[in-house]
Amino acid sequence: MKEVRTVLESLNNVGIDPVKAVIGSVSDVFQWEEQKVNEMKGYLLSENFRYHYEHNAYYRMLCDDNNITPADIQDFKDLHKIPLIPVTSFKRPDSHLLLSTSLTNIEFEMRSTGTSGIPSISRRDRETVDRSIFSLYAMYRDIFMFSRGAALFLFPSPEEMPEMGMVKALNMLSGLFDATKCLVKRASFKPQEAIEVLERWENMHTRHIIGPPFLVYKLVKYLKTNAIRLKLDKKTMVINLGGWKKFSGMEIPRSQFNEDCAEYLGISKENVRDMYGLVEANLLAIECDKQSKHVPPWVHFSLRDPKDLSKEVPQGRRGVLAIMDPTSLSYPGFILTEDLVYLEKENTCECGRNGQKVVYITRVPGAEIGCCAINLEKHMDEVEAQKTTVAP
C-alpha cells in the first residue's frame, strides 16, 4: 500500500507543499504506525534528494563520486545510500558551494563557533526559513503547549547576538508567553536578579526558566550555596538547549541537575526538559514528560558505524548521527554530525507519541568541542575576567 505517498504526491501536484502539510499535522503524525511514517519519510527525503541533485553542482559531483543518482533513491529502504555532507564542511571558507540556490536568495545566515573560533555558517533562503519556523513552532506547541505564562530567558537577547542559532531558536518561544525577561546582558548574568524577577511574577504567571544548562546550573548553584529554596509553580518547566559540557570540559551531571532543580526551584523533576539540535539543521528533538527526546517525524536519524560511516548500526546501538532533513532547500540537509548517539529501542513512548527517540552520548573522538552554549560561556568568562583585572 502506498497511501501516504499517493496523498503527498497529490498535494504536490496541486501546489501544496507536502513538507509543510506534514509539519502542520505533527500531533497526528506522531500517532502514526512505523510503516506509515517510513513511507512518508521515504517520499519527502527522496524528493528532497532529487531537488538538490538537480540544483547543486557541488552535491551532484559528490553523488557522482558515490555512483548515486535519484533513480537509486526511491523510498525509505534506499535512504541510507544518500551521500552525506560532513558538518565540518560548514566551517570551510568555500561553504557557499554547499548552496543549492544563489547567494542573492539567502535571507538569513546562522552561526555557531567552536573553540577554534572558526564559525559554522548555514545559509537559508525564504522557503527554508519558512519551513524552519513552522518546524520549530510545531514541535514547541505539540510538546510544551505554551500559550500563556512567563519565561525567564537565561541567554542574550537577539539584539546582542542576532546570528547565534541557540538564541534565535529559544527566542522564538517568546511569542507564546504573556511576559518574558532576558537576563544575560553584555555577557553578564546575576542570579540574584533572576530570583527577584521570579518572585515578582509569583501569583501572576506560571513561571518558566529557559536557557543553556550552564546558566541554569549557575542559578541553581547560587540557590544551593545560599540555602535559598524557591517554590515555583506546578506546571513550571526548566527548558535546556546547548549541551551539558561546560567550556572547561566539565560535564554537568544531568541526574543531579534534575534533582537540584526539583529541590531548589520547587518543581517536578519531570518538568526539567532538554532539547537537541544543531545550527546546521532545521530541527529540535524535544523531551516529553517521560524524558525522551522525540525526533520530528518528518526527519530521519540514521546512525552510522564509527569504524565505517557507510554502514548503519541497528536501533539501540550507539553510532555517529547522520541527519536527513527534508525541510532544507537552500543546501542539502543530509548531514553527518560529529555526535555519538543512540536511538531508543522502542519507537513507542509512554507519552503517547511514536517515532525515533534520540539519546545523546558525546562527541566523536577528535571532534572539536564547540557549540553556541560553549562559545557563549567562553565569551562570558572572558568578559568577566576582563572586569576583574581592570583597576577600580
C-alpha positions in Angstrom: 0.0 0.0 0.0 1.3 3.4 -1.0 -1.5 5.5 0.6 0.7 8.1 2.2 2.9 8.6 -0.9 -0.2 9.0 -3.1 -1.6 11.7 -0.8 1.7 13.6 -0.6 2.1 13.4 -4.4 -1.4 14.7 -4.9 -0.7 17.7 -2.6 2.4 18.4 -4.5 0.6 18.2 -7.9 -2.0 20.9 -6.8 0.7 23.2 -5.5 0.6 22.4 -1.7 3.9 21.9 -0.1 3.8 18.3 1.3 6.6 19.1 3.8 4.6 22.0 5.3 1.5 19.8 5.3 3.2 17.1 7.4 4.7 19.7 9.8 1.3 21.2 10.3 -0.1 17.8 11.2 2.6 16.9 13.7 0.3 15.8 16.5 -1.5 13.4 14.2 1.7 12.2 12.6 3.2 11.4 16.0 0.4 8.8 16.3 1.1 7.0 13.0 2.5 3.5 13.0 6.1 3.0 11.9 5.4 1.7 8.4 3.2 4.8 7.6 5.9 7.2 9.0 8.6 5.5 7.0 6.6 5.7 3.8 6.2 9.5 4.4 9.9 9.9 5.1 10.8 7.9 2.1 8.8 10.2 -0.2 9.8 13.5 1.3 13.5 12.7 1.5 13.8 11.1 -1.9 12.1 14.2 -3.4 14.4 16.5 -1.5 17.4 14.5 -2.6 16.3 14.8 -6.2 15.9 18.6 -5.8 19.5 19.0 -4.5 20.9 16.6 -7.1 19.4 18.7 -9.9 20.2 22.2 -8.4 23.5 21.8 -6.7 26.6 21.2 -8.8 28.9 20.5 -5.8 26.5 18.0 -4.3 25.8 16.3 -7.7 29.6 15.8 -8.0 29.6 14.2 -4.6 26.8 11.9 -5.6 28.6 11.1 -8.9 31.7 10.1 -6.9 29.4 7.7 -5.0 27.6 6.5 -8.1 24.3 7.6 -6.7 21.5 9.2 -8.7 17.8 10.0 -8.0 17.0 6.7 -9.6 18.7 4.9 -6.7 16.7 6.7 -4.0 13.1 5.7 -4.4 11.7 5.1 -0.9 12.6 4.6 2.8 14.8 1.5 2.3 17.1 3.5 0.0 17.7 6.5 2.3 21.0 5.0 3.7 22.5 5.4 0.3 22.1 9.2 0.2 25.6 10.9 0.3 26.2 12.9 3.4 27.9 16.2 3.9 30.3 16.3 6.9 29.2 19.0 9.4 32.7 20.4 9.3 32.0 21.5 5.6 30.0 24.4 7.0 33.2 25.8 8.5 35.1 25.9 5.3 35.9 29.2 3.5 34.1 27.9 0.4 31.0 26.8 2.3 28.9 28.8 -0.1 29.5 25.9 -2.5 27.0 23.9 -0.4 24.2 26.1 -1.6 21.5 24.8 -4.0 20.5 28.3 -4.7 22.2 31.7 -5.4 23.7 33.7 -2.6 21.3 36.5 -3.6 18.4 34.4 -2.5 19.7 33.9 1.0 17.5 35.5 3.7 19.4 34.6 6.8 22.8 33.3 8.0 23.0 31.3 11.2 26.3 30.8 13.0 27.9 28.7 15.6 31.5 29.0 16.7 33.5 26.3 18.4 36.7 26.6 20.4 38.7 27.2 17.2 36.9 30.4 16.6 36.0 29.4 13.1 32.3 29.9 12.6 30.0 27.3 11.1 27.7 29.1 8.7 24.4 27.8 7.5 22.6 29.9 5.0 18.8 29.7 4.5 16.6 31.1 1.7 13.0 32.2 2.1 11.4 28.8 1.7 13.9 27.1 4.1 13.3 29.8 6.7 9.5 29.3 6.4 9.9 25.6 6.9 12.3 26.0 9.8 10.0 28.3 11.6 7.0 26.1 11.0 9.0 23.1 12.2 10.2 24.6 15.5 6.8 26.1 16.4 5.1 22.8 15.6 7.4 20.9 18.0 7.2 23.6 20.7 3.4 23.6 20.6 3.0 19.8 20.4 5.3 19.0 23.3 5.1 22.1 25.6 1.6 23.5 24.7 2.6 27.0 25.8 0.1 29.8 25.2 0.5 31.8 28.4 2.7 32.2 31.4 6.1 34.0 31.9 9.6 32.9 30.8 12.9 33.8 32.4 15.3 33.7 29.5 18.9 32.9 30.6 20.6 33.8 27.3 21.4 37.1 25.5 18.8 38.9 23.5 18.8 38.5 19.7 19.8 42.2 19.6 23.1 41.3 21.2 23.7 38.1 19.3 21.3 38.0 16.2 23.2 35.3 14.3 23.6 32.7 17.2 21.4 29.7 16.4 20.7 28.9 20.0 19.5 32.4 20.8 17.3 32.5 17.6 15.7 29.2 18.4 15.0 29.9 22.1 13.8 33.4 21.5 11.1 32.0 19.2 9.4 30.9 22.4 8.8 34.5 23.5 5.7 34.9 21.4 4.0 32.0 23.3 4.2 33.8 26.7 2.5 36.7 28.4 5.7 38.0 29.8 9.4 37.4 29.2 12.6 38.7 30.7 16.1 38.3 29.2 18.7 38.4 32.0 22.0 38.0 30.1 23.1 41.5 29.2 26.5 42.5 27.9 27.8 39.0 28.7 26.8 39.2 32.3 24.3 37.2 34.4 23.4 37.9 38.0 21.5 35.1 39.7 20.1 37.4 42.4 18.3 39.4 39.7 16.7 36.2 38.4 15.4 35.4 41.9 13.9 38.9 42.1 12.1 38.6 38.7 10.7 35.1 39.6 9.4 36.4 42.9 7.8 39.4 41.2 5.9 37.1 38.9 4.6 35.0 41.8 0.8 34.6 41.7 0.7 36.4 38.4 2.0 33.8 35.9 3.2 30.2 35.6 6.9 30.8 35.7 9.4 29.0 33.3 13.2 29.1 33.0 14.7 28.7 29.6 18.4 28.6 28.6 21.6 26.6 28.2 22.3 24.1 31.0 25.4 26.0 32.2 23.4 29.2 33.0 20.5 27.3 34.7 23.2 25.4 36.6 24.7 28.7 37.7 21.4 29.9 39.0 20.7 26.6 40.9 24.2 26.6 42.3 23.7 30.1 43.6 20.5 29.0 45.3 22.2 25.9 46.7 25.2 27.9 48.0 23.0 30.5 49.7 20.5 27.9 51.0 17.6 29.5 49.1 14.7 27.3 48.1 12.2 28.8 45.7 8.7 27.4 45.3 7.7 27.9 41.6 4.6 26.6 40.1 3.0 23.2 39.5 3.5 23.5 35.7 6.8 25.3 35.8 9.3 23.9 33.2 13.0 24.3 33.0 13.9 24.0 29.3 17.5 23.5 28.3 19.3 23.8 24.9 23.0 23.8 24.2 24.7 20.7 25.7 25.8 19.5 29.1 29.5 20.1 28.7 31.0 23.3 30.0 33.8 25.2 28.3 36.2 23.9 31.0 35.4 20.4 29.8 33.4 19.6 32.9 30.2 17.6 32.3 27.1 18.9 34.1 25.6 15.7 35.6 22.0 15.5 34.3 20.6 13.4 37.0 21.9 15.6 39.8 20.9 18.7 37.8 17.3 17.4 37.8 17.4 16.7 41.5 18.8 20.1 42.3 16.2 21.9 40.1 13.5 20.0 41.9 14.8 20.8 45.3 15.9 24.5 44.9 13.2 25.6 42.4 10.4 23.6 43.9 9.3 21.9 40.7 8.8 18.4 39.4 11.8 16.6 38.1 9.8 15.5 35.0 9.4 19.2 34.1 13.2 19.6 33.5 13.4 19.2 29.8 16.3 19.1 27.4 16.4 19.7 23.6 18.9 18.5 21.0 19.7 20.4 17.8 22.5 21.9 15.8 22.8 25.1 13.8 23.2 23.3 10.5 19.8 21.5 10.8 16.2 22.9 11.0 15.1 20.8 13.9 14.9 20.3 17.6 14.5 16.9 19.2 12.5 17.8 22.4 12.0 15.9 25.6 8.5 14.9 26.6 7.4 14.5 30.2 8.8 10.9 30.1 12.3 12.5 29.4 12.5 11.0 25.9 13.8 13.3 23.1 11.4 13.0 20.2 12.8 13.4 16.7 10.4 15.4 14.4 8.6 12.7 12.5 9.5 14.2 9.1 13.2 14.0 9.9 15.2 10.7 9.8 18.1 10.0 12.1 20.5 7.4 10.6 23.2 6.0 12.9 26.5 5.1 11.3 29.2 2.7 12.4 32.1 4.8 13.8 34.6 2.5 12.0 32.7 2.5 8.7 30.5 5.5 8.2 28.9 4.0 5.1 27.2 1.3 7.3 24.2 1.8 9.6 24.1 0.3 13.0 20.9 -1.3 14.5 18.5 0.6 16.6 19.6 0.6 20.2 23.3 0.6 19.3 25.4 3.7 19.5 26.6 5.3 16.3 27.6 8.6 14.6 24.5 10.6 13.9 23.5 11.3 10.3 20.6 13.7 9.9 18.3 13.6 6.9 16.1 16.7 6.9 13.7 17.4 4.0 12.9 21.0 5.2 16.2 22.4 3.8 16.1 23.7 0.2 19.0 26.2 0.4 21.5 23.4 0.9 21.3 19.6 1.3 20.1 18.7 4.8 21.9 15.3 4.6 24.4 16.0 7.4 27.0 13.7 9.0 27.4 15.1 12.5 30.2 14.6 15.0 27.8 13.4 17.7 27.7 9.9 19.1 24.2 8.9 20.0 21.8 6.0 20.1 18.1 5.6 19.3 15.9 4.1 22.0 14.9 0.5 21.0 11.2 1.1 21.2 9.6 3.6 18.8 6.6 3.9 21.1 6.6 6.2 24.1 4.6 6.3 27.3 3.7 9.9 26.5 1.6 8.6 23.5 3.9 9.6 20.7 5.6 7.2 18.3 8.8 7.6 16.3 12.5 7.9 16.8 13.8 8.9 20.2 17.4 10.0 20.4 19.8 9.8 23.3 23.0 12.0 23.1 26.2 10.4 24.4 29.2 12.5 23.5 31.2 14.0 20.6 33.2 11.5 18.5 36.9 11.2 19.4 38.9 14.1 17.9 36.0 16.3 17.2 36.1 19.9 18.2 34.2 20.6 21.4 32.1 23.5 20.4 28.5 24.8 20.1 26.6 28.0 20.7 26.4 27.4 24.5 30.1 26.7 24.9 31.0 29.8 22.8 28.7 31.9 24.9 30.1 30.6 28.2 33.7 31.2 26.9 32.7 34.8 25.9 31.1 35.5 29.3 34.1 34.1 31.2 36.4 36.3 29.2 34.4 39.4 29.8 34.1 38.6 33.5 37.9 38.1 33.7 38.5 41.5 32.0 36.3 43.2 34.5 38.2 41.7 37.5 41.6 42.7 36.1 40.6 46.3 35.4 41.7 48.6 38.3 38.9 50.5 40.0 
